[in-house]
Amino acid sequence: MISSMLCIGIGLMNSERFKEDIKAWVFDWVSQHNEKLGHIPCPFAKQAVLQDKIEYVWCDTLANFNITLIGLVEQGLPKDVVAIGMDPDEISPQDLSLTVKHANDRWLMPIGLVALEDHPYDPEVIVGEKMNQGTWALVLVQETEKLNAASRILAKQGYYDRWTQEQLDDVVTWRSIKP
């Protein structure tokens, strides 16, 4: 299991809290209809939680975070999604973004994986709605083609109709999908 092998300095309390916070975010916000967006923020997230398709990994240092990403390259994904969390005070939004961009460009995307980052100190606003989880520095890693297939389904349903081109480019098109 990735969490026990790679994040050696794991804090059990933060690890459990991280897992519970992500689940609560999915059930209480991500899978609820949102008036500003005009739809559910992520219609696939609740099913992933209910079907136990998410591996939760807590990292207490940037070094352990990088080791976790490298482990995914070497070992593959243990589940459909790996949610990696860190205390947001341990990594700045800029460092998280640069680290994830480097991992995507260098290691993950060449083997068909993609990492999406979320930092509570760097609000991601879509159609006037803040999308961030809000508590943790968070990275979600999954197979690029599965994520792109889900985005194609959403695009056909009009999910992105109210998004600006900048929002589309920032969230979707950079990973080679044209909604």
Backbone bond lengths (Angstrom), bond angles and torsions (degrees), N, CA, C in turn:
res aa  C-N    CA-C-N  psi(-1)  N-CA   C-N-CA  omega(-1)  CA-C   N-CA-C  phi
1 M - - - 1.448 - - 1.527 108.61 -
2 I 1.301 116.92 132.55 1.453 122.34 -175.17 1.513 112.23 -58.92
3 S 1.312 118.15 -45.13 1.462 120.17 -174.83 1.519 111.86 -61.64
4 S 1.317 118.42 -38.69 1.455 119.20 -178.22 1.520 111.72 -81.16
5 M 1.324 118.66 -28.20 1.451 120.72 -178.36 1.519 112.61 -81.94
6 L 1.322 117.92 -35.15 1.449 119.02 -166.99 1.516 115.23 -105.40
7 C 1.273 119.09 -39.19 1.468 119.86 -178.96 1.512 109.01 -94.52
8 I 1.312 115.03 75.62 1.454 122.80 -172.67 1.518 112.05 -61.26
9 G 1.324 118.48 -39.67 1.455 121.74 -177.06 1.518 112.47 -84.50
10 I 1.301 116.74 24.81 1.465 121.69 -173.45 1.517 111.48 -58.80
11 G 1.317 115.28 138.99 1.457 121.50 173.06 1.515 107.33 -99.07
12 L 1.311 117.55 113.81 1.461 121.50 -174.57 1.520 112.10 -56.69
13 M 1.330 117.21 -39.99 1.454 118.72 -178.61 1.528 110.34 -64.96
14 N 1.324 118.61 -46.23 1.454 121.01 178.46 1.517 111.47 -65.31
15 S 1.324 117.09 -36.81 1.455 121.37 179.49 1.525 110.89 -61.28
16 E 1.314 116.88 -48.19 1.470 120.82 179.74 1.524 111.26 -67.90
17 R 1.329 115.95 -40.73 1.462 119.78 178.64 1.524 110.79 -63.68
18 F 1.340 116.64 -41.69 1.457 121.73 177.70 1.530 110.04 -58.26
19 K 1.311 116.55 -49.84 1.466 121.50 -179.45 1.530 110.74 -59.19
20 E 1.305 117.03 -47.35 1.467 120.96 -179.04 1.527 111.73 -67.00
21 D 1.339 117.01 -37.79 1.464 120.40 177.97 1.532 111.56 -64.83
22 I 1.310 117.03 -40.13 1.472 120.30 179.36 1.527 109.42 -66.20
23 K 1.304 116.96 -44.47 1.467 119.80 178.27 1.530 110.94 -61.52
24 A 1.320 117.21 -43.90 1.467 120.55 179.23 1.529 110.53 -62.62
25 W 1.312 117.55 -41.52 1.466 121.82 177.71 1.530 110.49 -60.15
26 V 1.326 115.63 -43.62 1.475 119.73 179.07 1.524 110.54 -63.69
27 F 1.313 118.09 -50.03 1.468 120.90 -176.23 1.528 113.15 -71.65
28 D 1.338 116.89 -39.57 1.461 120.58 -172.67 1.526 114.16 -89.17
29 W 1.336 118.17 -21.42 1.459 119.40 -176.97 1.531 112.79 -131.29
30 V 1.303 117.43 -56.52 1.468 122.29 -172.72 1.527 112.50 -61.57
31 S 1.319 117.61 -32.43 1.469 120.01 -176.86 1.533 113.03 -103.66
32 Q 1.332 116.88 14.27 1.462 121.55 178.55 1.531 109.88 -105.63
33 H 1.332 116.43 143.27 1.467 119.43 177.55 1.527 109.49 -59.75
34 N 1.332 115.89 135.34 1.450 122.17 -179.06 1.521 108.95 -117.72
35 E 1.316 116.47 122.72 1.471 121.56 -176.56 1.523 112.60 -62.61
36 K 1.341 117.59 -44.76 1.472 119.97 -179.26 1.530 111.13 -61.03
37 L 1.323 115.71 -43.29 1.464 119.75 -179.18 1.524 111.51 -76.23
38 G 1.329 115.92 -30.17 1.458 120.65 -177.12 1.519 113.43 83.45
39 H 1.333 117.13 12.72 1.459 122.33 -179.61 1.525 109.71 -166.57
40 I 1.298 116.69 -177.15 1.464 122.96 175.07 1.530 107.57 -75.93
41 P 1.338 119.41 132.01 1.465 120.10 -178.80 1.531 114.71 -54.45
42 C 1.319 118.21 -42.95 1.462 120.23 175.08 1.522 109.02 -143.18
43 P 1.334 116.84 98.83 1.458 119.92 -175.45 1.531 115.10 -68.81
44 F 1.328 118.11 -8.37 1.467 120.67 -178.15 1.532 113.19 -100.42
45 A 1.312 118.09 -14.87 1.462 121.67 -171.91 1.528 113.50 -67.37
46 K 1.312 117.74 -44.43 1.469 120.74 -177.09 1.527 110.69 -60.51
47 Q 1.312 116.59 -43.84 1.467 121.08 179.26 1.533 110.81 -60.80
48 A 1.340 116.36 -40.02 1.467 119.85 179.32 1.525 111.00 -62.87
49 V 1.328 117.17 -40.66 1.469 120.20 178.13 1.523 110.33 -67.28
50 L 1.324 116.93 -48.01 1.469 120.73 -177.53 1.522 112.89 -62.47
51 Q 1.331 116.29 -33.41 1.466 120.27 -179.40 1.528 112.50 -92.63
52 D 1.329 117.45 11.02 1.466 123.20 177.77 1.530 111.36 54.82
53 K 1.331 116.08 47.21 1.466 121.58 -179.63 1.524 112.93 -100.77
54 I 1.341 116.28 12.37 1.463 120.83 -179.28 1.522 109.25 -119.08
55 E 1.313 115.80 128.43 1.469 122.94 171.90 1.526 106.65 -97.78
56 Y 1.324 117.81 124.18 1.457 122.75 -178.63 1.522 108.62 -100.40
57 V 1.329 116.40 126.52 1.461 121.51 -178.26 1.527 108.39 -128.14
58 W 1.320 116.33 123.97 1.455 121.46 177.36 1.520 108.68 -102.21
59 C 1.318 116.89 130.13 1.462 122.04 176.51 1.519 109.06 -121.37
60 D 1.329 115.55 130.39 1.458 118.72 -176.92 1.522 113.01 -95.51
61 T 1.329 117.79 -5.34 1.462 120.91 177.00 1.522 109.41 -141.52
62 L 1.328 115.75 159.42 1.458 120.47 176.23 1.522 110.81 -63.38
63 A 1.322 116.85 -35.43 1.467 119.94 178.13 1.528 110.44 -60.87
64 N 1.328 117.66 -45.67 1.464 120.50 178.33 1.522 111.36 -65.70
65 F 1.322 116.82 -34.30 1.455 121.01 176.14 1.535 110.01 -60.79
66 N 1.323 116.57 -47.50 1.467 120.57 179.27 1.521 111.66 -64.77
67 I 1.313 117.05 -39.03 1.465 120.89 177.31 1.529 109.87 -62.16
68 T 1.319 116.97 -39.57 1.462 121.21 178.35 1.525 110.65 -61.89
69 L 1.340 116.90 -46.55 1.469 119.96 178.82 1.526 111.58 -61.28
70 I 1.320 116.61 -42.81 1.470 120.06 178.26 1.527 110.05 -64.26
71 G 1.325 116.90 -38.36 1.467 120.55 177.55 1.516 112.15 -60.90
72 L 1.323 117.15 -36.58 1.468 120.13 177.77 1.519 110.91 -65.32
73 V 1.326 116.01 -35.73 1.462 120.18 177.68 1.526 109.79 -66.25
74 E 1.316 116.29 -43.37 1.462 121.03 -176.80 1.520 113.05 -75.72
75 Q 1.333 117.51 -37.98 1.461 121.29 -172.56 1.516 114.59 -106.45
76 G 1.322 117.54 -16.51 1.455 120.85 -175.66 1.520 110.96 84.73
77 L 1.312 114.55 176.96 1.463 120.14 -179.24 1.523 110.59 -81.70
78 P 1.334 117.84 130.85 1.460 119.66 177.22 1.531 112.21 -75.83
79 K 1.335 116.59 -22.44 1.465 123.14 178.40 1.519 107.30 -142.92
80 D 1.317 118.00 179.15 1.467 121.04 -178.23 1.518 113.06 -60.46
81 V 1.328 116.64 -35.15 1.464 121.85 -178.76 1.524 108.50 -133.78
82 V 1.323 115.96 137.60 1.457 120.99 170.38 1.522 106.37 -112.64
83 A 1.330 115.95 119.39 1.459 122.88 177.64 1.521 107.50 -100.41
84 I 1.322 115.95 113.51 1.460 121.80 -178.85 1.520 107.91 -105.78
85 G 1.321 116.70 128.29 1.450 120.86 -178.49 1.507 113.24 -122.84
86 M 1.329 114.20 150.19 1.464 122.71 175.49 1.515 108.90 -143.04
87 D 1.306 116.01 156.68 1.453 121.26 170.59 1.531 106.73 -62.54
88 P 1.329 118.87 127.30 1.466 119.77 -176.99 1.529 113.68 -65.62
89 D 1.337 117.50 -17.46 1.457 120.14 176.88 1.529 112.10 -80.01
90 E 1.327 116.72 -8.92 1.463 121.66 178.77 1.526 112.65 -89.91
91 I 1.350 117.24 -13.31 1.458 120.60 179.96 1.528 108.51 -149.60
92 S 1.303 116.02 131.31 1.467 119.98 179.91 1.530 109.07 -74.87
93 P 1.318 116.95 158.74 1.471 118.95 175.92 1.529 112.12 -57.22
94 Q 1.329 116.48 -38.77 1.456 120.17 179.92 1.522 111.69 -65.55
95 D 1.351 116.82 -43.69 1.461 119.89 179.62 1.526 111.40 -67.13
96 L 1.323 116.68 -38.01 1.463 119.55 177.15 1.527 110.01 -62.95
97 S 1.309 116.51 -46.38 1.463 120.85 -179.86 1.524 111.35 -61.47
98 L 1.326 117.27 -45.35 1.472 120.59 179.37 1.520 111.80 -65.23
99 T 1.329 116.43 -41.32 1.465 120.65 179.64 1.522 110.71 -63.17
100 V 1.323 116.90 -44.38 1.460 120.90 -179.36 1.530 110.64 -69.29
101 K 1.319 117.55 -40.79 1.469 120.07 177.66 1.524 110.16 -60.36
102 H 1.330 116.16 -45.57 1.467 120.29 178.45 1.532 110.96 -60.80
103 A 1.321 116.31 -45.94 1.474 119.94 179.52 1.526 110.94 -62.10
104 N 1.331 117.14 -43.10 1.469 119.69 178.07 1.521 111.27 -61.34
105 D 1.327 116.37 -50.78 1.465 120.66 -176.11 1.524 112.79 -65.82
106 R 1.325 116.59 -40.30 1.458 121.59 -171.47 1.526 114.32 -88.14
107 W 1.354 116.07 -44.13 1.455 119.23 -168.47 1.517 113.88 -119.16
108 L 1.326 116.97 -46.43 1.460 119.63 -168.30 1.522 114.19 -78.68
109 M 1.318 117.57 -56.11 1.463 119.47 -175.41 1.532 113.13 -62.57
110 P 1.339 119.77 -35.43 1.467 118.57 176.53 1.535 113.93 -60.99
111 I 1.341 117.48 -21.35 1.463 119.39 178.47 1.536 112.47 -109.32
112 G 1.336 115.81 14.55 1.459 119.67 174.17 1.511 115.87 87.41
113 L 1.328 117.66 17.92 1.462 121.77 176.23 1.522 109.07 -114.59
114 V 1.319 116.13 156.84 1.457 120.77 177.00 1.526 108.57 -142.12
115 A 1.337 114.69 141.93 1.460 121.62 177.22 1.525 108.59 -112.35
116 L 1.323 115.38 135.14 1.460 122.59 176.70 1.518 107.63 -117.35
117 E 1.332 117.00 128.40 1.455 119.21 -175.47 1.521 111.68 -105.38
118 D 1.328 114.67 154.71 1.461 123.01 179.82 1.525 107.17 -147.73
119 H 1.318 116.36 123.69 1.472 120.64 179.42 1.524 108.09 -127.65
120 P 1.325 117.73 131.50 1.467 119.47 -176.66 1.522 113.91 -63.74
121 Y 1.334 118.13 -20.32 1.465 120.46 179.94 1.531 112.28 -91.46
122 D 1.323 117.03 5.72 1.469 122.64 177.95 1.527 107.77 -131.82
123 P 1.327 117.03 83.46 1.469 120.04 -175.16 1.528 113.00 -59.00
124 E 1.320 114.70 133.90 1.463 121.77 172.56 1.527 106.06 -105.88
125 V 1.320 116.12 109.84 1.453 121.23 -176.01 1.523 109.17 -110.61
126 I 1.323 115.31 123.14 1.461 122.83 177.92 1.527 106.89 -120.86
127 V 1.305 116.89 125.22 1.468 123.03 179.04 1.538 110.77 49.32
128 G 1.320 115.80 40.73 1.451 120.34 177.24 1.517 115.43 79.64
129 E 1.322 118.23 4.58 1.474 121.90 -178.07 1.525 109.74 -114.58
130 K 1.330 115.94 129.01 1.465 120.87 176.88 1.525 108.56 -74.43
131 M 1.328 116.61 122.84 1.460 122.20 -173.69 1.532 113.75 -94.91
132 N 1.328 118.32 -14.03 1.463 122.28 -172.84 1.520 113.81 -59.41
133 Q 1.316 114.75 151.29 1.460 121.26 172.86 1.516 109.15 -65.24
134 G 1.311 117.59 -40.43 1.454 121.30 168.84 1.507 117.99 97.26
135 T 1.318 119.50 -14.84 1.457 120.58 -177.88 1.521 112.44 -113.43
136 W 1.299 117.60 -42.64 1.460 123.20 -170.40 1.525 111.91 -117.00
137 A 1.321 115.93 152.31 1.462 120.53 163.31 1.525 103.89 -72.96
138 L 1.298 116.37 122.87 1.466 121.74 -167.47 1.524 110.46 -131.22
139 V 1.317 115.74 137.38 1.462 121.51 173.24 1.517 107.24 -131.19
140 L 1.326 115.36 129.38 1.462 121.66 176.32 1.522 107.89 -109.09
141 V 1.326 116.55 124.34 1.462 121.81 -179.91 1.518 108.17 -114.60
142 Q 1.330 115.78 132.90 1.457 120.91 178.92 1.520 109.60 -154.94
143 E 1.327 115.76 173.18 1.456 119.98 178.01 1.519 109.27 -68.49
144 T 1.315 115.77 130.99 1.461 121.28 -177.61 1.522 111.50 -58.10
145 E 1.313 117.47 -46.39 1.468 119.57 -175.49 1.527 111.68 -66.57
146 K 1.327 117.95 -36.90 1.469 119.58 177.05 1.531 110.75 -64.60
147 L 1.326 116.58 -41.81 1.456 120.55 178.46 1.533 110.17 -65.54
148 N 1.322 116.80 -43.51 1.459 120.38 179.17 1.527 111.76 -66.03
149 A 1.328 117.38 -36.75 1.473 120.33 176.70 1.525 110.33 -63.18
150 A 1.332 116.48 -41.98 1.466 119.96 177.53 1.533 110.13 -63.80
151 S 1.322 117.33 -39.23 1.467 120.74 178.01 1.524 111.91 -65.71
152 R 1.322 117.07 -35.79 1.472 119.85 176.86 1.532 110.71 -65.14
153 I 1.317 116.86 -40.25 1.471 120.84 176.66 1.522 109.63 -61.56
154 L 1.319 116.77 -47.41 1.457 120.75 179.91 1.527 111.53 -62.72
155 A 1.323 116.72 -39.99 1.469 120.03 179.30 1.523 110.94 -60.98
156 K 1.328 117.06 -42.25 1.467 120.99 178.97 1.532 111.64 -64.10
157 Q 1.328 116.53 -27.22 1.465 121.55 179.67 1.527 112.80 -87.52
158 G 1.342 117.73 1.27 1.453 121.06 179.43 1.518 114.62 84.28
159 Y 1.316 117.04 11.84 1.460 122.39 -176.85 1.525 112.35 -54.34
160 Y 1.329 117.38 -40.56 1.467 122.02 -174.49 1.528 113.12 -93.91
161 D 1.310 118.95 5.45 1.469 122.00 -173.55 1.526 113.82 -58.06
162 R 1.311 117.60 -32.19 1.467 120.86 -176.85 1.526 113.03 -96.08
163 W 1.319 117.06 0.03 1.452 121.11 -178.70 1.526 110.02 -79.46
164 T 1.339 116.61 148.67 1.462 120.84 173.05 1.533 108.28 -78.79
165 Q 1.317 115.89 164.02 1.469 119.43 176.82 1.522 110.57 -62.21
166 E 1.327 117.04 -38.03 1.470 120.57 177.86 1.533 111.25 -61.09
167 Q 1.331 117.46 -42.52 1.462 120.66 178.13 1.522 110.83 -65.06
168 L 1.330 116.93 -42.79 1.468 120.57 176.78 1.522 111.41 -59.76
169 D 1.330 116.03 -45.78 1.464 120.01 -179.32 1.523 111.37 -63.84
170 D 1.326 116.79 -40.76 1.452 121.43 -177.31 1.528 112.73 -69.12
171 V 1.324 117.06 -35.57 1.460 121.02 -173.70 1.530 113.17 -103.09
172 V 1.323 117.65 -36.20 1.459 120.27 -167.87 1.527 114.42 -117.29
173 T 1.328 117.82 -59.35 1.469 119.71 -166.93 1.520 114.33 -65.69
174 W 1.311 118.56 -26.65 1.461 120.37 -179.58 1.525 112.37 -61.37
175 R 1.312 117.37 -21.90 1.472 120.25 179.69 1.522 111.26 -99.67
176 S 1.338 115.70 26.13 1.470 124.29 170.48 1.512 115.45 72.30
177 I 1.299 116.44 45.28 1.463 119.84 172.64 1.510 108.46 -129.74
178 K 1.268 115.25 140.50 1.466 120.60 176.70 1.518 107.53 -114.34
179 P 1.365 117.79 97.45 1.474 119.30 -178.47 1.513 112.71 -67.37
